[in-house]
Amino acid sequence: MNKNPIVPFLLIIFLGIGLVFLLSGLGSTDDGEEDVATEEGSEGSEESGGDEASSGDVDAEGIARDNCASCHGQDFSGGMGPALAGTSLAEEDFTTTVREGRGSMPAFSTDQIADEELTALYQFFSEQ
């Protein structure tokens, strides 16, 4: 009996991808709770004024967790995609890669990740 060896291989690949999405929390209901927390944090920051308002406006780690972790790893040290933590890319190269995509990485428009968020992401990854 000749079995096609590609079928078990594909099954393992699909299960692995499903596991990555499951572990990344893409199906979790925490997103709504994070949005509320972010909004509350922003309101509090605006009242206090100063530098806190600008740094508190963007939750770079939350954006990274929602958009990057499924491919780049939960701690951003690499996965299906390369490590983002401690990136050595120049900010311009980072921005170009995110906006235009590269290889199997999709492009992210300004509707998906605003320029301000992209700058915060770059700083977040650079400081890791």
C-alpha positions in Angstrom: 0.0 0.0 0.0 1.6 3.3 -1.2 0.8 6.2 1.1 1.5 9.7 0.1 4.2 11.1 2.5 3.2 14.7 1.9 -0.2 14.3 3.7 1.2 13.7 7.2 3.8 16.5 6.5 1.0 19.0 5.6 -1.1 17.9 8.6 1.8 18.7 10.9 2.4 22.0 9.3 -1.2 23.0 9.6 -1.4 21.9 13.2 1.8 23.9 14.0 0.4 27.0 12.4 -2.8 26.6 14.3 -0.9 26.1 17.5 1.0 29.3 16.9 -2.2 31.3 16.4 -3.8 29.7 19.5 -0.7 30.5 21.6 -0.5 34.0 20.3 -3.9 34.8 21.7 -5.5 35.7 18.4 -8.7 34.1 19.4 -8.8 35.5 23.0 -11.3 37.9 24.3 -8.7 40.0 26.1 -8.5 42.5 23.2 -11.6 44.3 24.4 -10.3 44.5 27.9 -7.0 45.9 26.7 -8.8 48.6 24.6 -10.7 49.7 27.7 -7.5 49.8 29.8 -5.6 51.7 27.1 -8.4 54.3 26.8 -8.6 54.7 30.6 -4.8 55.1 30.7 -4.9 57.7 27.9 -7.5 59.7 29.7 -5.4 59.7 32.9 -2.3 60.7 31.0 -4.0 63.6 29.4 -5.1 65.0 32.7 -1.6 64.9 34.1 -0.1 66.5 30.9 3.6 66.7 30.2 5.7 63.8 28.8 3.5 61.1 30.2 0.7 62.0 27.8 2.9 61.4 24.7 4.5 58.1 26.0 1.2 56.8 27.4 -0.8 57.3 24.2 0.7 54.2 22.4 0.8 50.7 23.8 3.7 49.4 21.7 3.9 46.1 23.5 0.1 45.5 23.1 0.3 46.4 19.4 3.3 44.1 19.0 1.6 41.3 20.8 -1.5 41.7 18.6 0.3 42.1 15.2 3.8 40.6 15.5 3.9 37.8 18.2 2.2 35.1 16.1 5.1 35.1 13.6 8.0 36.6 15.6 7.5 34.8 18.9 5.8 35.7 22.1 8.9 37.4 23.4 9.8 38.7 19.9 13.0 36.6 19.8 12.0 34.9 16.6 9.6 32.3 15.4 8.5 31.8 11.8 9.8 35.3 11.3 13.1 36.8 12.5 13.7 38.2 15.9 12.4 41.7 16.5 13.7 42.2 20.0 17.0 44.2 19.9 16.6 44.9 16.2 19.6 46.2 14.4 17.6 47.6 11.5 17.6 51.3 11.0 14.2 52.9 11.7 13.8 53.7 8.0 14.4 50.0 7.0 12.1 48.8 9.8 9.3 51.2 8.6 9.8 50.1 4.9 9.6 46.4 5.9 6.4 46.9 7.9 4.8 49.1 5.2 5.8 47.1 2.2 6.2 43.6 3.7 9.0 41.2 3.0 9.0 37.6 1.9 6.0 36.0 3.6 5.5 39.0 5.9 2.4 41.0 4.9 2.4 44.7 4.4 0.7 46.8 7.1 -1.0 50.0 6.0 -1.5 53.2 8.0 -5.1 52.0 8.6 -3.7 48.9 10.3 -0.7 50.5 12.2 -0.6 54.3 12.4 2.8 56.0 11.9 2.9 57.0 15.5 2.4 53.4 16.5 5.0 52.2 14.1 7.5 54.6 15.7 6.6 53.3 19.1 7.0 49.7 17.9 10.5 50.5 16.6 11.5 52.1 19.9 10.0 49.1 21.8 11.9 46.5 19.8 15.1 48.6 19.8 15.1 48.8 23.6 14.6 45.0 24.2 
